[in-house]
């Protein structure tokens, strides 16, 4: 685990490199946030 989303949902990087989260409001469904940490950063960080 490297973070949570502020609502208690864990965010982690799987052994495959995928960034995943567990949505506790959806019966613990695991969702992919991004195929890699780099992709997550590229989607999330905007250059000024």
Number of C-alpha atoms within 10 A of each C-alpha: 11 8 12 13 11 7 9 11 16 17 20 19 19 14 7 8 13 18 22 20 23 19 17 13 9 8 8 11 10 15 12 15 16 18 15 17 16 13 13 14 11 12 10 8 8 7 4 3
